[in-house]
Amino acid sequence: MTRAAHDTNLTWFKSSYSASGNCLEVAYDWHKSSYSSDQGGDCVEVAAHPSAVHIRDSKVTDGPVLTVRPAAWAAFVRAGA
């Protein structure tokens, strides 16, 4: 079996149920806002999942993450459009 190279946008988490070498890791696929720039603008990254949307500051990727339900995120995006 071969392993594909990991995408650098993925953030891996070990399952809290993993023990004794029985490990399962899952990843969030973070996407940076198209309004973000490399000139120090306000940068937001989003990782969507069917039951949650995770939002973080792309300049502080190990900082806090805001998690909302997909319906709340969709309403927020519609309000900003």
Residue, then its C-alpha position, 0 to 999 in steps of 0.5 A: m500500500t502506498r500513501a499519497a502526500h499529505d495536503t499542507n492544508l490538512t490539520w490532523f487529529k487523533s481520535s479520542y477513542s484511539a489507544s494501544g496503537n489502534c489509531l484513527e486520524v481525521a483531518y480538516d481541509w482548511h480553505k482560505s478566503s478569496y478576500s485574503s491576501d499576502q499583504g497582511g489583510d484580514c485572513v479567515e480559513v474555513a473547514a466545512h463538514p456536514s455537521a459543523v463548520h470550523i472557522r479560524d484566523s489563518k495568521v494564527t492557525d494554532g489559535p482558537v477555532l470557532t465552530v458553528r452549524p452549517a445552517a448558521w454559516a450559510a445564513f452568515v454568508r448570505a447576509g454578507a453577500 
